[in-house]
Amino acid sequence: MLTIGKKRYVKWPSLWAKSLSICALLLSFFHASAVFATEMLPPTTETLSVKSALFSEQADFLVTLPDSYTKQTDKRYVVLFDLHPRSHLYLTGMHDWMSHNGGWPWLETIIVTAPDGHQGLGELKKRAIEQQGDQALLDFFEQDLLPAIDKRYRTNGFRIFNGFTGNAGLVLYSLINRPSLFNAYIAASPVLSTDFAYVLNDAPKMLKNMQGKPRFLFVSTSDSDFEQRQLDSFARLEDIIQTNANAKLNYQIKRFDGSYYMTQPILATALGIEKIFNDVHTVLEADSEVSQQGSKAILAYYKRLSDEVYGFDVPAIDSLLALGNSLVKAAPQQAIGVYQDTLKSYPKAHSAYHELASVYAATGKMTQAIEAEQQALASTDHPFYQNKYTKQLAAFQNQAK
């Protein structure tokens, strides 16, 4: 027995037991924290070695795969490429945050960045910058790098070229000389002065004659001290784009005045990604020009987005449901028709079954309502929707008694 002060006593076994309990609690806390921290670590990062006839030694590119890559083995992914080696960590961090909420606003993407100090790649960049008409760097992209990425990884064909300062100048050089290599281009604070890659010289003609699928461009700068020398060139670029870009280029030019120089690529990437995938996430209003033409027009609109703009499937479900929901009170039969059109195109659209069931129930067709709600329940394994549809199904069944 241990005496503490004058009249307080603690038995050694009791003290020892309490100490062990506290230690066990702390250990379990740290174990849980370690497991949670492990789950939050960046997804798979590996090296992609690329050989080329354009240089002697292979180039090792750093690749980070999305969190779902090893779990959803039938899914294909967007690719984002950046020439700056130090961009990898900020890009993967931003991507993890901006994509973890259901790919909104950033669809899950494979991040690829260039090696640091590779002599052969550096020489190709130098030639692109200094020799007008030299496209060896673009040849490397087209013949070696991009095929290597597509061969090794499950890509969906949509590619983004991202860059800052000098690399942003090369992003623009790629866009005007060979726009088909990438679908979207993000150029933060591009270097354009002293005939950098001859962008300002070649852009008017190239932009005016751009062909093929639509391309996205987000280009930005700010009034920071380090960008002052480029502002005149940027103003020229802005004028060239506004004057010469044809309908194939969907562009946005942005000034981040008042922000720091090293913040520019973060701002440009975030806003550029939002712009690039905006049409994927935007639900057409029921009173929009497209929706007012009916479900067939909505389906045609999203087919064009899928086939001509993105090259991967952009579902029309939410826009179809928005139209259907707008008709429920005033024209329930038309709403039913919209939901049925939705299910013809998307047989597993559980939300469409659920909305269809609600209209049936509201119009007294309880047998059809129960069948549709059962289909909704059978078409999803998501706990939230399973719970929601189970409760709704029970309500319909009670109502039918």
DRENDO-1510 file (C-alpha; in Angstrom, 1 decimal, always signed):
<recs>
REC; n; res; u; v; w
REC; 1; MET; +0.0; +0.0; +0.0 .
REC; 2; LEU; +1.2; +3.5; -0.9 .
REC; 3; THR; +0.6; +6.5; +1.3 .
REC; 4; ILE; +0.0; +9.8; -0.4 .
REC; 5; GLY; -0.1; +12.8; +1.8 .
REC; 6; LYS; -1.7; +12.3; +5.3 .
REC; 7; LYS; -4.9; +10.2; +4.7 .
REC; 8; ARG; -5.0; +9.1; +1.0 .
REC; 9; TYR; -4.0; +5.5; +0.2 .
REC; 10; VAL; -3.8; +3.6; -3.1 .
REC; 11; LYS; -3.2; -0.1; -3.4 .
REC; 12; TRP; -0.3; -1.0; -5.7 .
REC; 13; PRO; -2.4; -3.6; -7.7 .
REC; 14; SER; -5.1; -1.0; -8.3 .
REC; 15; LEU; -2.6; +1.6; -9.4 .
REC; 16; TRP; -0.9; -0.9; -11.8 .
REC; 17; ALA; -4.2; -1.9; -13.3 .
REC; 18; LYS; -5.2; +1.7; -14.0 .
REC; 19; SER; -1.8; +2.3; -15.5 .
REC; 20; LEU; -2.2; -0.7; -17.8 .
REC; 21; SER; -5.6; +0.5; -18.9 .
REC; 22; ILE; -4.3; +4.0; -19.7 .
REC; 23; CYS; -1.4; +2.5; -21.7 .
REC; 24; ALA; -3.8; +0.2; -23.6 .
REC; 25; LEU; -6.1; +3.1; -24.4 .
REC; 26; LEU; -3.2; +5.2; -25.7 .
REC; 27; LEU; -1.9; +2.3; -27.8 .
REC; 28; SER; -5.3; +1.7; -29.3 .
REC; 29; PHE; -5.6; +5.4; -30.1 .
REC; 30; PHE; -2.2; +5.6; -31.7 .
REC; 31; HIS; -2.9; +2.3; -33.7 .
REC; 32; ALA; -6.2; +3.8; -34.9 .
REC; 33; SER; -4.5; +7.0; -35.8 .
REC; 34; ALA; -1.8; +5.1; -37.7 .
REC; 35; VAL; -4.3; +3.1; -39.7 .
REC; 36; PHE; -6.3; +6.3; -40.5 .
REC; 37; ALA; -3.1; +8.1; -41.5 .
REC; 38; THR; -2.1; +5.1; -43.7 .
REC; 39; GLU; -5.5; +5.3; -45.5 .
REC; 40; MET; -4.9; +9.0; -46.1 .
REC; 41; LEU; -1.5; +8.6; -47.6 .
REC; 42; PRO; -1.2; +9.3; -51.4 .
REC; 43; PRO; -2.3; +6.5; -53.7 .
REC; 44; THR; +0.1; +4.4; -55.7 .
REC; 45; THR; +3.1; +6.3; -57.0 .
REC; 46; GLU; +5.5; +4.6; -59.4 .
REC; 47; THR; +8.0; +5.3; -62.2 .
REC; 48; LEU; +7.3; +5.0; -65.9 .
REC; 49; SER; +10.4; +4.5; -67.9 .
REC; 50; VAL; +10.2; +5.8; -71.5 .
REC; 51; LYS; +12.7; +5.2; -74.2 .
REC; 52; SER; +13.0; +7.3; -77.4 .
REC; 53; ALA; +15.1; +7.5; -80.5 .
REC; 54; LEU; +15.3; +11.2; -79.8 .
REC; 55; PHE; +17.7; +10.7; -76.8 .
REC; 56; SER; +20.1; +8.2; -75.6 .
REC; 57; GLU; +19.0; +7.4; -72.0 .
REC; 58; GLN; +15.5; +6.4; -70.9 .
REC; 59; ALA; +13.5; +9.1; -69.1 .
REC; 60; ASP; +11.8; +8.1; -65.8 .
REC; 61; PHE; +8.5; +9.8; -65.4 .
REC; 62; LEU; +6.7; +9.9; -62.0 .
REC; 63; VAL; +3.1; +8.6; -62.0 .
REC; 64; THR; +0.5; +8.7; -59.3 .
REC; 65; LEU; -2.6; +6.6; -59.8 .
REC; 66; PRO; -6.0; +7.6; -58.4 .
REC; 67; ASP; -7.2; +6.1; -55.2 .
REC; 68; SER; -9.8; +3.9; -57.0 .
REC; 69; TYR; -7.4; +2.6; -59.6 .
REC; 70; THR; -6.7; -0.8; -58.0 .
REC; 71; LYS; -10.3; -1.1; -56.7 .
REC; 72; GLN; -12.3; -0.3; -59.8 .
REC; 73; THR; -10.4; -2.4; -62.3 .
REC; 74; ASP; -12.8; -1.7; -65.2 .
REC; 75; LYS; -12.6; +2.1; -64.9 .
REC; 76; ARG; -10.6; +4.3; -67.2 .
REC; 77; TYR; -9.0; +7.6; -66.2 .
REC; 78; VAL; -8.1; +11.1; -67.4 .
REC; 79; VAL; -4.4; +11.9; -67.6 .
REC; 80; LEU; -2.7; +15.1; -66.5 .
REC; 81; PHE; +0.9; +15.8; -67.6 .
REC; 82; ASP; +3.3; +18.5; -66.2 .
REC; 83; LEU; +6.9; +19.1; -67.3 .
REC; 84; HIS; +8.0; +20.4; -63.9 .
REC; 85; PRO; +9.3; +17.7; -61.5 .
REC; 86; ARG; +8.4; +19.7; -58.4 .
REC; 87; SER; +4.8; +20.0; -59.5 .
REC; 88; HIS; +4.0; +16.4; -58.6 .
REC; 89; LEU; +3.3; +16.8; -54.9 .
REC; 90; TYR; +1.0; +19.8; -55.3 .
REC; 91; LEU; -0.8; +18.2; -58.2 .
REC; 92; THR; -1.4; +14.9; -56.4 .
REC; 93; GLY; -2.5; +16.7; -53.2 .
REC; 94; MET; -4.9; +19.0; -55.0 .
REC; 95; HIS; -6.2; +16.1; -57.1 .
REC; 96; ASP; -6.8; +14.0; -54.0 .
REC; 97; TRP; -8.8; +16.8; -52.3 .
REC; 98; MET; -10.7; +17.9; -55.4 .
REC; 99; SER; -11.6; +14.4; -56.6 .
REC; 100; HIS; -12.4; +12.5; -53.4 .
REC; 101; ASN; -16.0; +13.7; -53.2 .
REC; 102; GLY; -17.2; +11.7; -56.1 .
REC; 103; GLY; -14.9; +13.2; -58.7 .
REC; 104; TRP; -16.4; +16.6; -58.2 .
REC; 105; PRO; -15.1; +18.9; -59.5 .
REC; 106; TRP; -12.0; +17.0; -60.6 .
REC; 107; LEU; -12.6; +13.7; -62.2 .
REC; 108; GLU; -10.2; +11.0; -61.0 .
REC; 109; THR; -7.0; +11.5; -62.9 .
REC; 110; ILE; -3.6; +9.8; -63.4 .
REC; 111; ILE; -0.9; +12.4; -62.6 .
REC; 112; VAL; +2.3; +12.3; -64.7 .
REC; 113; THR; +5.3; +14.5; -64.2 .
REC; 114; ALA; +8.7; +14.7; -66.0 .
REC; 115; PRO; +12.1; +13.7; -64.5 .
REC; 116; ASP; +14.4; +16.2; -63.0 .
REC; 117; GLY; +17.5; +17.1; -65.0 .
REC; 118; HIS; +17.1; +14.6; -67.9 .
REC; 119; GLN; +19.5; +15.8; -70.5 .
REC; 120; GLY; +17.8; +14.5; -73.6 .
REC; 121; LEU; +14.4; +15.9; -72.6 .
REC; 122; GLY; +16.0; +19.2; -71.7 .
REC; 123; GLU; +17.5; +19.4; -75.1 .
REC; 124; LEU; +14.2; +18.8; -76.8 .
REC; 125; LYS; +12.7; +21.6; -74.7 .
REC; 126; LYS; +15.5; +23.9; -75.6 .
REC; 127; ARG; +15.1; +23.3; -79.3 .
REC; 128; ALA; +11.3; +24.0; -79.0 .
REC; 129; ILE; +12.0; +27.3; -77.3 .
REC; 130; GLU; +14.8; +28.5; -79.5 .
REC; 131; GLN; +14.3; +27.1; -83.0 .
REC; 132; GLN; +11.1; +28.1; -84.8 .
REC; 133; GLY; +9.3; +25.2; -86.3 .
REC; 134; ASP; +11.2; +22.6; -84.3 .
REC; 135; GLN; +8.7; +20.0; -83.1 .
REC; 136; ALA; +10.9; +17.2; -81.8 .
REC; 137; LEU; +9.4; +17.7; -78.3 .
REC; 138; LEU; +5.9; +17.1; -79.7 .
REC; 139; ASP; +7.2; +14.1; -81.6 .
REC; 140; PHE; +8.4; +12.7; -78.4 .
REC; 141; PHE; +5.0; +13.3; -76.8 .
REC; 142; GLU; +3.1; +11.7; -79.7 .
REC; 143; GLN; +5.4; +8.8; -80.5 .
REC; 144; ASP; +6.8; +7.8; -77.2 .
REC; 145; LEU; +5.4; +9.3; -74.0 .
REC; 146; LEU; +1.7; +9.3; -74.6 .
REC; 147; PRO; +1.6; +5.8; -76.1 .
REC; 148; ALA; +3.7; +4.5; -73.2 .
REC; 149; ILE; +1.2; +6.0; -70.7 .
REC; 150; ASP; -1.8; +4.5; -72.6 .
REC; 151; LYS; -0.1; +1.1; -72.9 .
REC; 152; ARG; +0.6; +0.8; -69.2 .
REC; 153; TYR; -2.4; +2.4; -67.7 .
REC; 154; ARG; -6.2; +2.4; -68.1 .
REC; 155; THR; -6.6; +5.8; -69.7 .
REC; 156; ASN; -9.9; +7.1; -71.2 .
REC; 157; GLY; -8.2; +9.3; -73.9 .
REC; 158; PHE; -8.8; +12.6; -72.3 .
REC; 159; ARG; -5.5; +14.4; -71.6 .
REC; 160; ILE; -4.6; +17.7; -69.8 .
REC; 161; PHE; -1.3; +19.5; -70.3 .
REC; 162; ASN; -0.5; +21.7; -67.3 .
REC; 163; GLY; +2.4; +24.2; -66.9 .
REC; 164; PHE; +3.9; +27.2; -65.1 .
REC; 165; THR; +6.1; +30.0; -66.5 .
REC; 166; GLY; +8.5; +28.5; -69.1 .
REC; 167; ASN; +6.6; +25.2; -69.1 .
REC; 168; ALA; +3.3; +27.2; -69.6 .
REC; 169; GLY; +4.9; +28.7; -72.7 .
REC; 170; LEU; +5.5; +25.1; -73.9 .
REC; 171; VAL; +1.8; +24.3; -73.1 .
REC; 172; LEU; +0.8; +27.1; -75.5 .
REC; 173; TYR; +3.4; +25.9; -78.0 .
REC; 174; SER; +1.9; +22.4; -77.9 .
REC; 175; LEU; -1.6; +23.8; -78.3 .
REC; 176; ILE; -0.9; +25.9; -81.4 .
REC; 177; ASN; +1.4; +23.5; -83.1 .
REC; 178; ARG; -0.3; +20.1; -82.4 .
REC; 179; PRO; -3.6; +20.6; -80.6 .
REC; 180; SER; -4.6; +17.0; -81.0 .
REC; 181; LEU; -2.0; +15.8; -78.4 .
REC; 182; PHE; -4.1; +17.0; -75.5 .
REC; 183; ASN; -7.7; +17.8; -74.9 .
REC; 184; ALA; -7.2; +20.6; -72.4 .
REC; 185; TYR; -4.4; +23.1; -71.7 .
REC; 186; ILE; -3.6; +25.0; -68.5 .
REC; 187; ALA; -1.0; +27.7; -68.8 .
REC; 188; ALA; -0.1; +29.6; -65.6 .
REC; 189; SER; +2.0; +32.8; -66.0 .
REC; 190; PRO; +3.5; +31.8; -69.4 .
REC; 191; VAL; +6.9; +33.1; -70.5 .
REC; 192; LEU; +6.3; +34.6; -73.9 .
REC; 193; SER; +8.9; +37.4; -74.3 .
REC; 194; THR; +11.9; +37.2; -76.6 .
REC; 195; ASP; +10.1; +35.0; -79.0 .
REC; 196; PHE; +9.7; +32.1; -76.5 .
REC; 197; ALA; +8.9; +29.0; -78.6 .
REC; 198; TYR; +7.6; +31.5; -81.2 .
REC; 199; VAL; +4.2; +31.3; -79.7 .
REC; 200; LEU; +3.2; +34.9; -80.4 .
REC; 201; ASN; +4.5; +34.7; -83.9 .
REC; 202; ASP; +2.8; +31.4; -84.8 .
REC; 203; ALA; -0.5; +31.7; -82.8 .
REC; 204; PRO; -2.6; +33.9; -85.1 .
REC; 205; LYS; -2.5; +31.6; -88.1 .
REC; 206; MET; -2.6; +28.3; -86.0 .
REC; 207; LEU; -5.5; +29.3; -83.9 .
REC; 208; LYS; -7.5; +30.6; -86.9 .
REC; 209; ASN; -7.0; +27.2; -88.7 .
REC; 210; MET; -7.5; +24.9; -85.7 .
REC; 211; GLN; -9.4; +21.7; -86.7 .
REC; 212; GLY; -10.5; +18.5; -85.0 .
REC; 213; LYS; -12.3; +18.1; -81.7 .
REC; 214; PRO; -12.9; +21.1; -79.4 .
REC; 215; ARG; -10.0; +22.0; -77.1 .
REC; 216; PHE; -10.0; +23.7; -73.7 .
REC; 217; LEU; -7.5; +26.5; -72.8 .
REC; 218; PHE; -7.2; +28.2; -69.4 .
REC; 219; VAL; -4.4; +30.8; -69.4 .
REC; 220; SER; -3.7; +33.2; -66.5 .
REC; 221; THR; -1.2; +35.7; -65.0 .
REC; 222; SER; -1.0; +38.2; -62.2 .
REC; 223; ASP; +0.6; +41.6; -61.5 .
REC; 224; SER; +3.3; +40.2; -59.1 .
REC; 225; ASP; +6.8; +41.5; -59.3 .
REC; 226; PHE; +8.2; +38.4; -61.1 .
REC; 227; GLU; +5.5; +38.6; -63.8 .
REC; 228; GLN; +5.9; +42.3; -64.7 .
REC; 229; ARG; +8.3; +41.6; -67.6 .
REC; 230; GLN; +5.7; +39.2; -69.2 .
REC; 231; LEU; +2.6; +41.4; -68.9 .
REC; 232; ASP; +3.1; +43.1; -72.3 .
REC; 233; SER; +3.5; +39.7; -74.0 .
REC; 234; PHE; +0.5; +38.4; -72.1 .
REC; 235; ALA; -1.6; +41.3; -73.3 .
REC; 236; ARG; -0.5; +40.5; -76.9 .
REC; 237; LEU; -1.4; +36.8; -76.3 .
REC; 238; GLU; -4.8; +37.8; -75.0 .
REC; 239; ASP; -5.5; +39.9; -78.1 .
REC; 240; ILE; -4.3; +37.2; -80.4 .
REC; 241; ILE; -6.6; +34.6; -78.8 .
REC; 242; GLN; -9.7; +36.9; -78.8 .
REC; 243; THR; -9.1; +37.9; -82.4 .
REC; 244; ASN; -8.1; +34.6; -84.0 .
REC; 245; ALA; -9.5; +31.7; -82.0 .
REC; 246; ASN; -12.2; +29.8; -83.8 .
REC; 247; ALA; -15.1; +27.8; -82.4 .
REC; 248; LYS; -12.8; +24.8; -81.8 .
REC; 249; LEU; -11.1; +26.5; -78.9 .
REC; 250; ASN; -13.1; +27.0; -75.6 .
REC; 251; TYR; -10.9; +29.4; -73.7 .
REC; 252; GLN; -10.8; +31.5; -70.5 .
REC; 253; ILE; -8.2; +34.2; -69.8 .
REC; 254; LYS; -7.8; +35.1; -66.1 .
REC; 255; ARG; -5.9; +37.6; -64.1 .
REC; 256; PHE; -5.1; +36.8; -60.5 .
REC; 257; ASP; -3.8; +40.3; -59.6 .
REC; 258; GLY; -2.8; +40.8; -56.0 .
REC; 259; SER; -1.7; +37.2; -55.5 .
REC; 260; TYR; +1.8; +35.9; -55.1 .
REC; 261; TYR; +3.9; +34.5; -57.9 .
REC; 262; MET; +4.4; +31.0; -56.5 .
REC; 263; THR; +0.6; +30.7; -55.9 .
REC; 264; GLN; -0.1; +31.1; -59.6 .
REC; 265; PRO; +0.0; +27.4; -60.6 .
REC; 266; ILE; -2.2; +26.4; -57.7 .
REC; 267; LEU; -4.8; +29.0; -58.7 .
REC; 268; ALA; -4.6; +28.2; -62.4 .
REC; 269; THR; -4.9; +24.5; -61.9 .
REC; 270; ALA; -7.9; +24.7; -59.6 .
REC; 271; LEU; -9.8; +27.1; -61.8 .
REC; 272; GLY; -8.7; +25.4; -65.0 .
REC; 273; ILE; -9.9; +22.0; -63.7 .
REC; 274; GLU; -13.3; +23.6; -62.8 .
REC; 275; LYS; -13.7; +25.0; -66.3 .
REC; 276; ILE; -12.5; +21.8; -68.0 .
REC; 277; PHE; -15.1; +19.6; -66.3 .
REC; 278; ASN; -17.8; +22.1; -65.8 .
REC; 279; ASP; -20.1; +20.6; -68.5 .
REC; 280; VAL; -19.7; +17.1; -66.9 .
REC; 281; HIS; -21.1; +18.4; -63.6 .
REC; 282; THR; -23.6; +21.0; -64.7 .
REC; 283; VAL; -27.2; +19.9; -64.7 .
REC; 284; LEU; -29.3; +21.4; -67.4 .
REC; 285; GLU; -32.1; +23.5; -66.0 .
REC; 286; ALA; -35.5; +22.3; -66.9 .
REC; 287; ASP; -36.3; +25.6; -68.7 .
REC; 288; SER; -33.0; +25.6; -70.6 .
REC; 289; GLU; -33.1; +25.7; -74.4 .
REC; 290; VAL; -32.0; +22.1; -74.7 .
REC; 291; SER; -34.4; +20.7; -72.0 .
REC; 292; GLN; -37.4; +22.5; -73.4 .
REC; 293; GLN; -37.0; +20.3; -76.5 .
REC; 294; GLY; -37.5; +17.2; -74.4 .
REC; 295; SER; -35.6; +14.1; -73.4 .
REC; 296; LYS; -34.4; +13.3; -76.9 .
REC; 297; ALA; -32.7; +16.6; -77.1 .
REC; 298; ILE; -31.0; +16.2; -73.7 .
REC; 299; LEU; -29.7; +12.7; -74.7 .
REC; 300; ALA; -28.4; +14.2; -78.0 .
REC; 301; TYR; -26.7; +17.0; -76.1 .
REC; 302; TYR; -24.8; +14.6; -73.8 .
REC; 303; LYS; -24.0; +12.3; -76.7 .
REC; 304; ARG; -22.2; +15.2; -78.4 .
REC; 305; LEU; -20.4; +16.0; -75.1 .
REC; 306; SER; -19.3; +12.4; -74.8 .
REC; 307; ASP; -18.3; +11.8; -78.4 .
REC; 308; GLU; -17.0; +15.1; -79.6 .
REC; 309; VAL; -15.8; +17.0; -76.5 .
REC; 310; TYR; -14.6; +14.6; -73.8 .
REC; 311; GLY; -14.3; +11.2; -75.5 .
REC; 312; PHE; -15.8; +9.4; -72.5 .
REC; 313; ASP; -19.3; +8.9; -71.4 .
REC; 314; VAL; -21.0; +11.9; -69.8 .
REC; 315; PRO; -24.3; +10.7; -68.3 .
REC; 316; ALA; -27.5; +12.7; -69.0 .
REC; 317; ILE; -29.3; +11.2; -66.0 .
REC; 318; ASP; -29.4; +14.2; -63.7 .
REC; 319; SER; -30.5; +16.6; -66.5 .
REC; 320; LEU; -33.2; +14.2; -67.5 .
REC; 321; LEU; -34.4; +13.8; -63.9 .
REC; 322; ALA; -34.5; +17.6; -63.6 .
REC; 323; LEU; -36.8; +17.8; -66.6 .
REC; 324; GLY; -39.0; +15.0; -65.3 .
REC; 325; ASN; -39.2; +16.5; -61.8 .
REC; 326; SER; -40.3; +19.8; -63.3 .
REC; 327; LEU; -43.3; +18.1; -64.9 .
REC; 328; VAL; -44.5; +16.0; -62.0 .
REC; 329; LYS; -47.3; +18.3; -60.7 .
REC; 330; ALA; -48.5; +19.9; -63.9 .
REC; 331; ALA; -48.0; +16.9; -66.3 .
REC; 332; PRO; -47.4; +13.7; -64.5 .
REC; 333; GLN; -47.8; +11.5; -67.6 .
REC; 334; GLN; -45.1; +13.5; -69.4 .
REC; 335; ALA; -42.9; +13.1; -66.3 .
REC; 336; ILE; -43.4; +9.3; -66.5 .
REC; 337; GLY; -42.4; +9.5; -70.2 .
REC; 338; VAL; -39.1; +11.3; -69.3 .
REC; 339; TYR; -38.3; +8.8; -66.6 .
REC; 340; GLN; -39.0; +5.9; -68.9 .
REC; 341; ASP; -36.7; +7.5; -71.6 .
REC; 342; THR; -34.0; +7.8; -68.9 .
REC; 343; LEU; -34.3; +4.1; -68.1 .
REC; 344; LYS; -34.2; +3.1; -71.7 .
REC; 345; SER; -30.8; +4.8; -72.0 .
REC; 346; TYR; -29.6; +4.0; -68.4 .
REC; 347; PRO; -31.2; +0.7; -67.3 .
REC; 348; LYS; -29.3; +0.8; -63.9 .
REC; 349; ALA; -30.3; +4.4; -63.1 .
REC; 350; HIS; -31.7; +3.7; -59.6 .
REC; 351; SER; -32.7; +7.4; -59.0 .
REC; 352; ALA; -34.9; +7.3; -62.2 .
REC; 353; TYR; -36.7; +4.2; -60.9 .
REC; 354; HIS; -37.2; +6.0; -57.6 .
REC; 355; GLU; -38.7; +9.1; -59.2 .
REC; 356; LEU; -40.8; +7.0; -61.5 .
REC; 357; ALA; -42.2; +5.1; -58.5 .
REC; 358; SER; -43.1; +8.4; -56.8 .
REC; 359; VAL; -45.1; +9.6; -59.8 .
REC; 360; TYR; -46.9; +6.3; -60.0 .
REC; 361; ALA; -47.8; +6.5; -56.3 .
REC; 362; ALA; -49.0; +10.1; -56.6 .
REC; 363; THR; -51.3; +9.1; -59.5 .
REC; 364; GLY; -52.7; +6.1; -57.6 .
REC; 365; LYS; -50.8; +3.4; -59.5 .
REC; 366; MET; -49.5; +1.5; -56.5 .
REC; 367; THR; -48.6; -1.8; -58.2 .
REC; 368; GLN; -46.4; +0.1; -60.7 .
REC; 369; ALA; -45.0; +2.2; -57.8 .
REC; 370; ILE; -44.0; -0.8; -55.8 .
REC; 371; GLU; -42.4; -2.5; -58.8 .
REC; 372; ALA; -40.4; +0.6; -59.7 .
REC; 373; GLU; -39.2; +1.1; -56.2 .
REC; 374; GLN; -38.1; -2.6; -56.0 .
REC; 375; GLN; -36.1; -1.9; -59.2 .
REC; 376; ALA; -34.5; +1.1; -57.6 .
REC; 377; LEU; -33.5; -1.0; -54.6 .
REC; 378; ALA; -32.1; -3.8; -56.8 .
REC; 379; SER; -30.1; -1.3; -58.9 .
REC; 380; THR; -27.8; +0.1; -56.2 .
REC; 381; ASP; -25.6; -1.3; -53.4 .
REC; 382; HIS; -25.0; +2.1; -51.8 .
REC; 383; PRO; -26.0; +1.9; -48.1 .
REC; 384; PHE; -27.6; +5.4; -48.2 .
REC; 385; TYR; -29.8; +4.7; -51.2 .
REC; 386; GLN; -30.6; +1.1; -50.0 .
REC; 387; ASN; -31.9; +2.5; -46.7 .
REC; 388; LYS; -33.9; +5.3; -48.5 .
REC; 389; TYR; -35.5; +3.0; -51.0 .
REC; 390; THR; -36.2; +0.3; -48.4 .
REC; 391; LYS; -38.2; +2.8; -46.3 .
REC; 392; GLN; -40.0; +4.1; -49.4 .
REC; 393; LEU; -40.9; +0.6; -50.5 .
REC; 394; ALA; -42.3; -0.2; -47.1 .
REC; 395; ALA; -44.4; +3.0; -47.2 .
REC; 396; PHE; -45.8; +2.1; -50.7 .
REC; 397; GLN; -46.6; -1.4; -49.6 .
REC; 398; ASN; -48.5; -0.1; -46.5 .
REC; 399; GLN; -50.3; +2.4; -48.7 .
REC; 400; ALA; -51.4; -0.4; -51.1 .
REC; 401; LYS; -53.0; -2.5; -48.3 .
</recs>
